[in-house]
Amino acid sequence: MKDFIQSIGDKFLAIFVVLAYIGVLAAGINSMQGYNGGFWAGMGVIIGGFLSVSMFFYSIYVLIDIRDSLREIKDK
């Protein structure tokens, strides 16, 4: 049961990653076409957003891995 819940959690997190990347891409394109932005502002949004999303979800994966390691240590 635990493996089933973890596999669903991994898929759920992966779906959020994809949705976040799509949101960043849409925001960057919207900024490129907006009145206050420009091409370089949109590129900044896209690049900065991709880096931010990547670092955020990487930190979540690291925290999950730390939790799993601590549980293994506790079980020993």
C-alpha positions in Angstrom: 0.0 0.0 0.0 2.9 2.3 0.8 4.4 1.8 -2.6 1.1 2.5 -4.3 0.7 5.8 -2.4 4.3 6.9 -3.2 3.8 6.1 -6.9 0.6 8.3 -6.9 2.5 11.0 -5.0 5.3 10.9 -7.6 2.8 11.2 -10.5 0.9 14.0 -8.7 4.2 15.9 -8.2 5.2 15.4 -11.8 1.9 16.7 -13.0 2.4 19.9 -10.9 5.9 20.3 -12.3 4.6 20.2 -15.9 1.7 22.6 -15.1 4.2 25.0 -13.4 6.4 25.0 -16.5 3.4 25.6 -18.8 2.3 28.5 -16.5 5.8 30.0 -16.6 5.9 29.7 -20.4 2.5 31.3 -20.8 3.4 34.1 -18.4 6.6 34.8 -20.4 4.8 34.8 -23.7 2.1 37.1 -22.3 4.9 39.4 -21.0 6.5 39.5 -24.4 3.2 40.6 -26.0 2.1 43.0 -23.3 2.4 46.7 -23.4 4.7 47.1 -20.4 7.0 44.3 -21.2 9.1 43.4 -24.2 10.9 40.5 -25.7 13.7 40.6 -23.2 11.4 41.0 -20.2 9.5 37.9 -21.4 12.7 36.0 -21.8 13.7 37.0 -18.3 10.4 35.7 -17.0 10.8 32.4 -18.9 14.4 31.8 -17.8 13.9 33.0 -14.2 10.7 31.1 -13.9 12.2 27.8 -15.2 15.1 28.2 -12.8 12.7 29.0 -9.9 10.4 26.1 -10.7 13.3 23.7 -11.1 14.9 24.7 -7.8 11.6 24.6 -5.9 10.6 21.1 -7.0 14.2 19.9 -6.6 14.1 21.0 -3.0 10.8 19.2 -2.5 12.4 16.0 -3.9 15.4 16.4 -1.6 13.2 16.9 1.4 11.3 13.7 0.5 14.6 11.8 0.1 15.8 13.1 3.5 12.5 11.9 5.1 12.9 8.5 3.6 16.5 8.2 4.7 15.5 9.2 8.3 12.8 6.6 8.3 15.3 3.9 7.2 17.7 5.0 9.9 14.9 4.9 12.5 13.9 1.4 11.4 17.4 0.1 11.9 
